[in-house]
Amino acid sequence: MKQFIFILLLINCSILHAQEDVDVINRRTIESHLSFLAGDALEGRQAGKRGGRVAAEYIKAVLQEAGVSPLYDTYFQSFEAYSPAREKSSDFQVHPDSVEKYRQLPAYRRLNLQNVVACIEGERKDEYIVIGAHYDHVGVDELLVGDQVYNGADDNASGVAALLQVAKAFAGSRDKPLRSIIFAFWDGEEVNYLGSEYFVAHFPRTKDIKASINLDMISREGLLPILYPEFKIPEATEKNTATGNRFHLLYTHELAATGRRLQEVAPSLQPAIEPLPSLIDHGSRGSDALSFSLRDIPVLWFFTGLHPDYHTPSDEADRIDFEKLTAITKLVYISLYHLSNDE
Ligand SMILES: [Zn+2]
């Protein structure tokens, strides 16, 4: 475990500190964050519902305890999304023009949402790296017979647990990063990428966001059929499915060099993990990375792929590969270290 930073971070004397910082990341804490967020008590963390608000309070409390300050006046960036009455929820919008249009209707629907956003200031206050993970999921289905809670353990308690640990590792560091780092926990991704869209649309200096990292479903294995047609999604099993060490490392062209460095270092982690690199276009859909790539902000995106429990009540904590998730969290730390410090 100790050697990998030395392979990679041959930059300056902050190498030793970076090694101490990454050692903060541990499986036990990741497991406790994930288990809380994916517990039945959080009712599937649906956007605008009680369970979602409890998740936001939890994230805030962890950030506060780690000493990561809010980006704005408070940790919560509250916002509203609107849709016409009786339309599908995917029609919820945060764009001011759509909001204005819907509010003219005789009846419209409104969702009250909140991102949780924190920041560690860098030497260069006017350059930002945004790292984000959505914390919402799809809630409860009371018509289901049997387990009614969509726990969203992989989707996306895994990304949130990883990001909380990465934030803590940076907050405890003796070194200030070169660029400011924004740690963002998005609401409303499952509805229509609402939280990330609202954040980027209202960020006063989008041009100063030098890169973004997206974490969404990073603790299982099920490769994307589009990219790996020969891969068969494994059958659903009862318990923890430690099915392999591969994951998708997706990036827009600007971050190809970062992608290559991560490929070099990943095999030296414990357990070794194997990135499957893929270049993606600006505008690639599927997660909050879209809100950034559409505005020409470079994207790096971690994703362990689809599996039989995807968007079902069986996406539960006991099916998570925590060893793999811990190794990916360390690689996320390393990627953020590079993006926030390299010239
Ligand atoms: Zn997701």
Boltz pocket constraint, residues with backbone or C-beta under 6 A from the ligand:
constraints:
  - pocket:
      binder: B
      contacts: [[A, 134], [A, 136], [A, 155], [A, 156], [A, 189], [A, 216], [A, 217], [A, 286], [A, 287]]
      max_distance: 6.0
